[in-house]
Amino acid sequence: MSLKKETNILITGGAGFIGSHVVRLFVESFPEYKIINLDALTYAGNLENLKDIENRVNYEFIHGDICDTELLDSIFTEKKITHVVHLAAESHVDRSITDPLAFVKTNVIGTVNLLQAARKHWKEGEEHLFYHVSTDEVYGSLGDEGFFYETTAYDPRSPYSASKASSDHFVRAYHHTYGLPIVISNCSNNYGPNHFPEKLIPLMINNIIHKKSLPVYGEGKNVRDWLYVKDHAEAIKQIFLKGKVGETYNVGGHNEWTNIDLVHLLCEIMDEKLGREQGSSKELITFVKDRAGHDLRYAIDATKLKEEIGWEPSLQFEEGLSLTVDWFLENKGWLENVTSGAYLDYYKDTYES
């Protein structure tokens, strides 16, 4: 895609984990275009993630909710939005089990609100794109073998993944029904700097630092494909520029780990970096009751993305995990700030993997 001078890109959820890395990359990569970050600043949204770019002339932050239709209309009108990169979502599986309606509201209705705003303000023949960032969890669960492909049938197993599957379907429906120019990507598990510690890796890092229990679901045999967040941000940028309208792209790290093996590796890295006796952190591992509907295995085939767009991960997992641990150890103030609220206390024995 060859962007025009008057390009104004709305990124939703840009203060969150993945979103903040996408916002930074877009602000730095496209100095001639305006990047507008819309975020509701719920518990996982944190403007500290973007302190280094907050004064850039091509960046603007708007505090608001994608469920606010009047706000969306005013943003599209006043900011002359030409492109959308939609990352705003509720994403914690355990919380979707206890409060599914919150996920329906944000992930489904919020997405449709954005689609409606784009449909209202964009005219046929103009250069526009609605890029919807989704998850591999919409595909359900794999056995010991096989991969998720772009053609894999949807089979969501939790309210979270069902809400994301629904939003994917609405995005495609607006393309086929109204001709809205869209692209969708479904990504595997991310890790890296700024990761809110409701997720497996940052929770374990935080607990190891404080010598707290390391809760592992079931026997720790659940398998996930892990991708460094900056690699995901680069994939989003490349799909944004080169993706074919109407297409879906799977984004993965070709990097499968069982939860227990990952935690063991993390313990070894942390013991070395903290100067502790090797094996001491592993003694903190405790096995807890498995989560309801816990998918056994996710694994992405990202061949289409590599062949059509030329993207593939830049880091090996051990290298990326080491960089992630370094970031958290160097930013203990950030970690203390986000773990000081009641939310993390409530979820101290759960995590999203």
Wavefront OBJ file of the C-alpha trace (Angstrom):
o trace
v 0.000 0.000 0.000
v 1.288 3.435 -0.941
v 0.065 5.825 1.749
v -0.964 9.346 0.855
v 0.260 12.493 2.596
v -3.021 13.002 4.475
v -2.901 9.590 6.143
v -4.362 9.579 9.677
v -4.108 6.198 11.406
v -6.349 5.391 14.383
v -4.849 2.695 16.626
v -7.248 1.401 19.280
v -5.915 -0.083 22.507
v -2.599 1.616 21.908
v -1.704 1.971 25.595
v -1.866 -1.772 26.168
v 0.887 -4.352 25.866
v 0.887 -5.140 22.148
v -0.764 -1.861 21.228
v 1.958 0.294 22.766
v 4.634 -1.468 20.732
v 2.558 -1.017 17.577
v 1.967 2.680 18.303
v 5.685 3.310 18.909
v 6.673 1.462 15.738
v 4.126 3.354 13.620
v 5.049 6.743 15.112
v 8.732 6.109 14.418
v 8.212 4.490 10.993
v 5.728 7.007 9.596
v 6.811 10.499 10.741
v 4.821 12.088 7.905
v 1.525 10.487 9.030
v -0.594 11.228 12.089
v -0.962 8.382 14.598
v -3.974 8.710 16.915
v -4.030 6.370 19.908
v -7.500 5.688 21.372
v -7.473 3.812 24.678
v -9.926 3.515 27.569
v -7.033 3.075 30.042
v -8.533 0.105 31.840
v -6.275 -1.795 34.246
v -4.016 -3.088 31.436
v -3.683 0.254 29.640
v -0.741 2.335 30.785
v 0.516 5.579 29.258
v 3.871 4.948 30.956
v 4.389 2.459 28.122
v 4.599 5.406 25.700
v 6.447 8.089 27.679
v 9.275 8.110 25.159
v 7.048 9.171 22.243
v 4.293 11.190 23.931
v 5.681 14.504 22.629
v 6.213 13.445 19.019
v 4.493 15.840 16.607
v 2.830 13.012 14.682
v 1.336 11.368 17.793
v -1.874 12.098 19.678
v -3.562 10.272 22.528
v -7.325 10.246 23.078
v -8.790 8.794 26.262
v -11.981 7.036 25.288
v -13.956 3.842 24.806
v -14.751 2.113 21.507
v -18.239 1.539 22.901
v -18.837 5.317 22.811
v -20.375 5.802 19.366
v -20.549 9.594 19.632
v -16.848 9.760 20.452
v -15.965 7.509 17.520
v -18.029 9.649 15.165
v -16.302 12.814 16.354
v -12.835 11.232 16.037
v -13.478 10.063 12.476
v -14.881 13.488 11.594
v -12.374 15.773 13.299
v -9.239 13.697 12.789
v -10.185 12.614 9.256
v -9.297 8.990 10.002
v -8.134 7.142 6.897
v -6.933 3.856 8.426
v -7.723 1.818 11.548
v -5.519 -0.689 13.364
v -7.865 -2.244 15.906
v -6.238 -3.849 18.956
v -8.552 -2.721 21.782
v -9.964 -5.792 23.521
v -10.639 -7.518 26.788
v -8.143 -10.378 26.751
v -7.996 -12.290 30.061
v -9.583 -15.726 29.632
v -10.273 -16.297 33.342
v -12.062 -12.976 33.626
v -14.144 -13.830 30.563
v -15.367 -16.890 32.432
v -16.515 -14.824 35.422
v -17.756 -11.802 33.432
v -18.523 -12.800 29.823
v -20.763 -9.803 29.096
v -17.847 -7.387 29.509
v -16.104 -9.258 26.686
v -19.184 -9.188 24.479
v -19.490 -5.436 25.038
v -15.897 -4.495 24.207
v -14.810 -7.184 21.777
v -18.016 -7.594 19.788
v -20.087 -4.423 20.139
v -17.022 -2.188 20.316
v -15.674 -3.695 17.098
v -19.019 -3.255 15.333
v -19.104 0.367 16.511
v -15.737 0.935 14.830
v -16.885 -0.806 11.672
v -19.986 1.375 11.586
v -17.913 4.529 12.002
v -15.580 3.489 9.184
v -18.499 2.574 6.947
v -20.143 5.935 7.606
v -17.098 8.099 6.987
v -15.199 6.237 4.275
v -16.220 6.582 0.651
v -15.724 4.008 -2.073
v -12.663 4.665 -4.196
v -10.713 6.353 -1.399
v -7.646 4.788 0.200
v -8.685 3.163 3.477
v -7.992 0.042 5.525
v -9.606 -1.486 8.603
v -7.005 -3.822 10.142
v -8.410 -6.093 12.845
v -5.838 -7.739 15.147
v -7.103 -11.024 16.579
v -5.934 -14.199 18.296
v -5.190 -17.824 17.486
v -7.589 -18.838 20.265
v -10.520 -18.490 17.855
v -9.407 -21.784 16.290
v -9.928 -23.791 19.472
v -7.534 -26.475 20.662
v -5.090 -28.755 18.862
v -3.987 -32.267 19.716
v -0.363 -33.328 19.845
v 0.110 -32.671 16.132
v -1.026 -30.236 13.466
v -1.205 -26.466 13.113
v -3.701 -23.657 12.798
v -3.984 -22.386 9.231
v -5.884 -19.395 7.882
v -8.436 -21.925 6.603
v -8.876 -23.694 9.958
v -12.509 -23.750 11.087
v -13.306 -21.621 14.112
v -13.934 -23.535 17.334
v -13.679 -21.104 20.293
v -13.703 -22.708 23.749
v -13.975 -19.722 26.141
v -16.116 -16.570 26.280
v -12.975 -14.604 25.408
v -12.185 -16.589 22.273
v -15.887 -16.658 21.323
v -16.015 -12.863 21.537
v -12.902 -12.546 19.360
v -14.281 -15.068 16.864
v -17.487 -13.053 16.674
v -15.574 -9.833 16.052
v -13.570 -11.554 13.278
v -16.817 -12.645 11.632
v -18.266 -9.139 11.801
v -15.139 -7.656 10.214
v -15.354 -10.128 7.331
v -19.107 -9.573 7.020
v -18.612 -5.808 6.628
v -16.108 -6.514 3.860
v -18.422 -8.842 1.963
v -21.642 -6.905 2.612
v -20.501 -3.289 2.394
v -17.191 -3.543 0.564
v -15.228 -2.237 3.560
v -11.487 -2.751 2.924
v -10.319 -5.015 5.737
v -7.491 -7.304 6.724
v -7.284 -9.629 9.749
v -4.351 -11.239 11.549
v -4.522 -13.981 14.165
v -1.467 -14.202 16.396
v -0.045 -16.658 18.893
v 0.956 -15.766 22.474
v 3.091 -12.635 22.828
v 5.739 -11.840 25.448
v 8.165 -8.995 26.059
v 8.527 -5.546 27.680
v 5.493 -3.815 29.244
v 3.554 -7.084 29.577
v 0.872 -6.785 32.262
v 1.458 -9.483 34.907
v -1.860 -11.261 34.577
v -0.107 -13.274 31.867
v 2.117 -16.285 32.446
v 5.607 -14.901 31.739
v 5.429 -11.515 33.518
v 3.539 -13.048 36.451
v 6.254 -15.655 36.912
v 8.981 -13.014 36.599
v 7.311 -10.868 39.246
v 6.755 -13.814 41.584
v 10.322 -15.069 41.200
v 11.638 -11.602 42.039
v 9.582 -11.605 45.248
v 10.087 -15.337 45.959
v 6.343 -15.987 45.734
v 4.594 -19.162 44.637
v 4.679 -19.936 40.903
v 1.188 -21.301 40.091
v 1.062 -23.708 37.146
v -2.274 -25.004 35.852
v -2.860 -28.775 35.927
v 0.368 -30.606 35.153
v 1.761 -27.740 33.062
v 1.392 -29.717 29.842
v -0.556 -27.072 27.920
v 1.431 -25.979 24.858
v 1.659 -22.456 23.452
v 3.475 -20.894 20.503
v 5.337 -17.804 21.773
v 6.259 -14.678 19.809
v 8.317 -11.679 20.928
v 6.028 -8.657 20.958
v 8.321 -6.463 18.842
v 8.302 -9.145 16.152
v 4.501 -9.095 16.257
v 4.475 -5.302 15.939
v 6.707 -5.554 12.874
v 4.389 -8.200 11.403
v 1.432 -5.854 11.927
v 3.307 -3.064 10.165
v 4.161 -5.301 7.214
v 0.601 -6.631 6.917
v -0.691 -3.054 7.142
v 1.547 -2.058 4.225
v 1.479 -5.201 2.083
v -1.522 -7.300 3.122
v -4.182 -8.051 0.515
v -7.597 -6.557 1.254
v -10.038 -9.180 2.501
v -7.297 -11.610 3.531
v -6.375 -13.217 6.863
v -2.789 -13.784 8.008
v -1.636 -16.035 10.827
v 1.281 -14.681 12.873
v 3.320 -17.137 14.918
v 6.739 -17.784 16.339
v 7.250 -21.423 15.275
v 8.143 -21.776 18.927
v 6.143 -24.287 20.973
v 6.678 -24.716 24.696
v 4.763 -26.510 27.408
v 3.947 -24.215 30.303
v 6.044 -26.222 32.736
v 9.106 -26.274 30.454
v 8.781 -22.543 29.934
v 8.583 -21.908 33.678
v 11.642 -24.122 34.247
v 13.615 -22.148 31.644
v 12.473 -18.861 33.151
v 13.561 -20.026 36.611
v 17.018 -20.867 35.293
v 17.395 -17.483 33.577
v 16.145 -15.607 36.648
v 18.392 -17.497 39.059
v 21.403 -16.614 36.919
v 20.476 -12.936 36.526
v 19.535 -12.520 40.202
v 22.667 -14.316 41.420
v 20.665 -17.017 43.147
v 21.539 -20.670 43.502
v 20.441 -22.596 40.419
v 17.235 -24.512 41.163
v 16.074 -22.265 43.981
v 13.302 -20.631 41.942
v 12.011 -23.993 40.704
v 11.205 -24.833 44.311
v 8.528 -22.098 44.177
v 6.486 -23.978 41.547
v 3.059 -25.140 42.739
v 0.465 -26.930 40.624
v -3.065 -25.531 40.841
v -6.464 -26.737 39.612
v -6.721 -26.467 35.849
v -8.797 -23.692 34.311
v -12.217 -24.502 32.874
v -12.036 -25.006 29.107
v -8.239 -24.736 29.098
v -7.128 -25.406 25.503
v -4.415 -28.050 25.307
v -2.275 -26.751 22.477
v -1.980 -23.816 20.082
v 0.402 -23.835 17.136
v 0.407 -21.382 14.228
v 1.453 -22.023 10.660
v 2.674 -18.631 9.422
v 3.802 -19.812 5.984
v 1.360 -17.528 4.148
v 2.739 -14.470 5.933
v 6.312 -15.427 5.084
v 5.637 -16.256 1.441
v 3.335 -13.331 0.606
v 4.813 -10.579 2.764
v 8.282 -11.785 3.729
v 7.916 -11.632 7.502
v 9.360 -14.124 9.963
v 10.441 -13.870 13.615
v 13.787 -12.189 14.253
v 14.540 -13.667 17.693
v 14.969 -17.141 19.101
v 12.870 -17.706 22.216
v 15.764 -17.995 24.665
v 17.161 -14.678 23.428
v 13.797 -12.948 23.577
v 13.067 -14.325 27.036
v 16.435 -13.109 28.312
v 15.742 -9.625 26.922
v 12.310 -9.693 28.557
v 13.733 -10.602 31.958
v 16.339 -7.832 31.598
v 13.599 -5.302 30.869
v 11.567 -6.257 33.926
v 14.619 -6.216 36.185
v 15.578 -2.785 34.852
v 12.019 -1.453 35.228
v 11.011 -2.624 38.688
v 9.260 0.700 39.276
v 6.913 0.022 36.362
v 6.268 -3.474 37.673
v 5.574 -2.253 41.206
v 3.144 0.376 39.911
v 1.035 -2.062 37.889
v 1.010 -4.724 40.620
v -0.024 -2.383 43.410
v -3.773 -2.540 42.676
v -6.395 -4.966 43.902
v -6.762 -6.551 40.471
v -3.538 -8.534 40.585
v -4.184 -9.623 44.170
v -7.484 -11.102 43.023
v -5.820 -13.019 40.209
v -2.665 -14.020 42.047
v -3.323 -17.722 41.429
v -4.410 -17.423 37.789
v -2.796 -16.329 34.580
v -3.506 -16.284 30.877
v -1.373 -18.690 28.865
l 1 2 3 4 5 6 7 8 9 10 11 12 13 14 15 16 17 18 19 20 21 22 23 24 25 26 27 28 29 30 31 32 33 34 35 36 37 38 39 40 41 42 43 44 45 46 47 48 49 50 51 52 53 54 55 56 57 58 59 60 61 62 63 64 65 66 67 68 69 70 71 72 73 74 75 76 77 78 79 80 81 82 83 84 85 86 87 88 89 90 91 92 93 94 95 96 97 98 99 100 101 102 103 104 105 106 107 108 109 110 111 112 113 114 115 116 117 118 119 120 121 122 123 124 125 126 127 128 129 130 131 132 133 134 135 136 137 138 139 140 141 142 143 144 145 146 147 148 149 150 151 152 153 154 155 156 157 158 159 160 161 162 163 164 165 166 167 168 169 170 171 172 173 174 175 176 177 178 179 180 181 182 183 184 185 186 187 188 189 190 191 192 193 194 195 196 197 198 199 200 201 202 203 204 205 206 207 208 209 210 211 212 213 214 215 216 217 218 219 220 221 222 223 224 225 226 227 228 229 230 231 232 233 234 235 236 237 238 239 240 241 242 243 244 245 246 247 248 249 250 251 252 253 254 255 256 257 258 259 260 261 262 263 264 265 266 267 268 269 270 271 272 273 274 275 276 277 278 279 280 281 282 283 284 285 286 287 288 289 290 291 292 293 294 295 296 297 298 299 300 301 302 303 304 305 306 307 308 309 310 311 312 313 314 315 316 317 318 319 320 321 322 323 324 325 326 327 328 329 330 331 332 333 334 335 336 337 338 339 340 341 342 343 344 345 346 347 348 349 350 351 352 353
